[in-house]
Amino acid sequence: MPLNDDERLRRLDEILDRIQSMSSDHVILVEGKNDRRSLLDLNPSLDTIEVQRDGGPLRAAEMVYESGKKAIILTDWDDRGDRLAKDLSEQLSALCISYDMNIRKDLRDICIKDIKDVESLHSLYVRLERNVL
């Protein structure tokens, strides 16, 4: 049974709370500037790396290593994002960096009927909020 907007908003809030609770010791890896902007619109205090702009998966993994933090892989849930997530996980593993991909999976599960990318997350959140209120 599909989730109604109220339940989807509640679950989205839970995921955003999880990201916030992890933010002190995690860097969020996103594909590009629009993804970063969308996340920062939802929470301006997040530490992000734009994988495409900052040198690709290898350089992103090195930047996480240099930060001394863990990573949250938050690429889009399309074919390209899946490939990038796989590349990032391999690079992070090679550097023995702990990473989370559950948040990406959980976002995909509740958002896939509406959006396929991180850059649309903020607009989906606003739309769900408007529908619920």
Secondary structure as UniProt FT lines:
FT   HELIX           5..22
FT   TURN            23..25
FT   STRAND          26..30
FT   HELIX           33..42
FT   TURN            44..45
FT   STRAND          48..50
FT   TURN            51..55
FT   HELIX           56..67
FT   STRAND          70..73
FT   HELIX           79..94
FT   TURN            95..96
FT   STRAND          99..100
FT   HELIX           102..111
FT   TURN            112..114
FT   HELIX           118..120
FT   HELIX           121..132
//
